[in-house]
Amino acid sequence: MLATHDIVDVFVDLHPTLQRIVTYRTGSRQVAQDLTQDIYFRILNLANQFPSHDDARNYLIRVAMNASTDYVRTEQRRSQLLKGTFELFENYMPSPEDDMHYSQKIKEIDDALSSLPEKSREILYLSRVEGMTHAQIAEKLGVSRSPVEKYAVKAVLHCREVLLKNQS
């Protein structure tokens, strides 16, 4: 098993390669620097789980590739959301009544989200805004997929219930 200082040595040796992989896959040197730093902090907790230098090296490369893919997927999701928003409101000129109505709706949504437990809010955000799958969220939070699915469903149902109650 590798010690923490051994995994750091593997990371330092592999750092330029990891940055090249992430830069190539994301198209951004700055993103590569950020993701590579995140990878470093992630692997410190896993140091004594690698039987050899090669296992640690392979793991780091796989993490860099996965982090790049996740980043690109998230950015595509954000781009789609922004494009859809732009198309929705391209020629829209709200009236003062519309402003008041939508301000009230936003407050209701904010209140519904604020009344959720922190874990539920985080899972809902990662799912709906970041576009992560339940499996990815479970991995990120270090839990199994089942509680993520339950929290996500409860969060959506809670928000729906609050919003429907405010409608009547």
Order of alpha helices (4+ residues) and beta strands (2+ residues): alpha-alpha-alpha-alpha-alpha-alpha-alpha
